[in-house]
Amino acid sequence: DRATALRELDLLIAREPRNARAYEAKAMLQRGAQDWAGAGRTYGALKLALPESPLGPFRLAQLHIKQKLIDSAVPELDLAMARSIRSRELSLELISLYTQLGRLERAAANVNSLARADQSSPFPWIALSHIQMAQKRYGDAEASLEKARERDRSSPAMHIAASRLHALKGDTARSLAVLEEARSG
C-alpha cells in the first residue's frame, strides 16, 4: 500500500528531519510510481534538511538527468561536488555523471577546487586523473597520479587509476603489474 507507506515516511521525516534514509525511501516509492515531481520535492526537502550533505543535490541531479533536464542537473551536480569533499565514492560518481553529460571541463574545475581545499589528500588528484583519462590526456593523467602518489603511496584508488591508465594506453602487462605491486606492497 504505497499511500500508507508514504504517510508513514512523512511521519518519520517529521519526527526525524535529518534521516536521509527516510527521504530516500520516500523518493524511491515516488519514482516507482513515476511521480517525478514528488520525487523532486522529496530530494529538494532532503537537500534543505541536510545542507552540508551532497546527497540531496546528487539525487536531484540524477533525477533531472533521468528526465533529460540537463540544464537543471548541472547546478545540482556542482553543488553536490562542492559538498562531497569528504565523500570520495560520491565524488567519483559525480565525475561519472559529468562525463555522461560531456561536461568534463566543469568536472575538472570542481576537482581542482577540491584539491585546493584539501591539499594533503591524494583523492582530488586521482579524480582529476580519471577526467584526464576520459579526455585521452594520458600525460596529464600520469602527472596527476604522481601528485596523488606524493600524498599517499599506498592509496588503493591511486593504484587502480594507474592500472586503468596503463590499460588505456594499451600496456596490459604494466596495468597488471601495478595491481600486483599494490597487492604485495
C-alpha positions in Angstrom: 0.0 0.0 0.0 2.0 2.9 -1.4 -0.2 5.6 0.1 0.1 4.2 3.6 3.9 3.8 3.2 4.2 7.4 2.1 2.2 8.7 5.1 4.4 6.6 7.4 7.5 8.0 5.8 6.1 11.6 6.1 5.6 10.9 9.9 9.1 9.6 10.2 10.5 12.6 8.4 8.5 14.9 10.6 10.0 13.2 13.7 13.5 12.8 12.3 14.0 15.6 9.8 17.7 14.7 9.3 17.0 11.0 8.5 18.4 10.7 4.9 17.2 7.1 4.6 13.6 8.2 5.2 13.8 10.7 2.3 15.5 8.1 0.1 12.8 5.6 0.8 10.0 8.1 0.1 11.6 9.2 -3.2 12.1 5.6 -4.2 8.4 4.9 -3.7 7.6 8.1 -5.7 10.0 7.1 -8.5 8.4 3.7 -8.6 5.1 5.3 -9.2 6.7 7.6 -11.8 5.8 10.6 -9.6 8.8 12.6 -10.8 7.6 15.9 -9.3 7.0 14.2 -5.9 10.5 12.7 -6.0 12.0 16.1 -6.9 10.2 17.7 -4.0 11.4 14.9 -1.7 15.0 15.3 -2.8 14.7 19.1 -2.5 13.5 18.6 1.1 16.5 16.3 1.7 18.8 19.0 0.3 17.3 21.6 2.7 17.3 19.2 5.7 20.9 18.3 5.3 22.6 21.4 3.8 26.1 20.0 4.4 25.4 16.8 2.6 25.9 16.1 -1.1 23.2 13.5 -1.2 20.2 15.8 -1.9 21.7 17.7 -4.8 23.3 14.4 -6.1 19.9 12.7 -6.1 18.2 15.7 -7.7 20.9 15.7 -10.4 20.3 12.0 -11.1 16.5 12.7 -11.3 17.0 15.6 -13.7 19.3 13.5 -15.9 16.8 10.7 -16.0 14.2 13.3 -17.1 16.7 14.7 -19.7 16.7 18.1 -17.9 20.4 18.6 -18.3 20.4 22.4 -17.6 18.7 21.7 -14.3 21.1 18.8 -13.5 24.4 20.7 -13.9 23.9 23.2 -11.0 22.9 20.3 -8.7 26.0 18.4 -9.8 28.1 21.4 -9.0 26.5 21.8 -5.5 26.9 18.1 -4.8 30.6 18.2 -5.9 31.2 21.2 -3.6 29.7 19.3 -0.7 31.3 16.0 -1.5 34.9 16.7 -0.4 34.6 14.1 2.4 32.9 11.5 0.2 35.3 10.1 -2.3 32.9 7.5 -3.7 30.3 10.1 -4.3 32.8 12.4 -5.9 33.7 9.7 -8.4 30.0 9.1 -9.2 29.6 12.8 -9.8 32.6 12.8 -12.1 31.0 9.9 -14.0 27.7 12.0 -14.3 29.7 15.0 -15.6 31.4 12.6 -18.1 28.0 11.3 -19.3 26.9 14.8 -19.9 30.1 15.7 -21.8 31.0 18.3 -19.1 34.5 17.2 -18.4 35.9 20.7 -18.1 33.4 21.5 -15.5 34.2 18.3 -13.6 37.9 19.2 -13.8 37.2 22.7 -12.4 35.3 21.2 -9.5 38.0 18.6 -8.8 40.7 21.4 -8.8 38.6 23.2 -6.2 38.6 20.0 -4.1 42.4 19.8 -4.5 42.8 23.4 -3.2 40.5 22.7 -0.3 42.3 19.6 0.9 46.0 19.8 -0.3 47.1 16.7 1.7 44.6 14.3 0.1 45.6 12.2 -2.9 41.9 11.9 -3.8 41.4 15.1 -5.9 44.4 14.2 -8.0 43.1 10.6 -8.5 39.7 12.1 -9.5 41.4 14.5 -11.9 43.4 11.6 -13.5 40.1 9.9 -14.3 38.8 13.0 -16.0 42.0 13.4 -17.9 41.8 9.7 -19.0 38.3 10.3 -20.3 39.7 13.2 -22.3 42.5 10.9 -23.5 45.1 13.3 -21.9 47.3 10.4 -20.7 50.4 12.5 -20.0 48.4 14.8 -17.7 46.8 11.8 -16.1 50.2 10.5 -15.3 51.2 13.8 -13.7 48.1 13.9 -11.6 48.7 10.4 -10.4 52.3 11.4 -9.5 50.8 14.2 -7.3 48.5 11.6 -5.7 51.5 9.3 -5.1 53.3 12.2 -3.4 50.5 12.4 -0.9 49.8 8.7 -0.3 51.8 6.0 -1.9 49.5 3.2 -0.5 46.1 4.5 -1.8 44.3 1.6 -3.4 42.3 4.1 -5.6 45.6 5.5 -6.9 46.8 2.0 -7.9 43.5 1.3 -9.6 43.7 4.5 -11.5 47.3 3.9 -12.5 46.4 0.4 -13.7 43.5 1.8 -15.7 45.8 4.4 -17.3 48.2 1.7 -18.4 45.4 -0.4 -19.8 44.0 2.6 -21.7 47.5 3.2 -23.2 47.5 -0.5 -24.3 50.1 -1.7 -21.8 48.2 -4.6 -20.3 51.3 -6.1 -18.7 52.1 -2.9 -16.8 48.5 -2.5 -15.9 48.5 -5.9 -14.2 52.0 -5.3 -12.7 50.7 -2.1 -10.9 47.9 -4.1 -9.3 50.3 -6.9 -8.3 52.6 -4.3 -6.7 49.7 -2.8 -4.8 48.6 -6.2 -3.6 52.0 -7.3 -2.4 53.2 -3.9 -1.1 
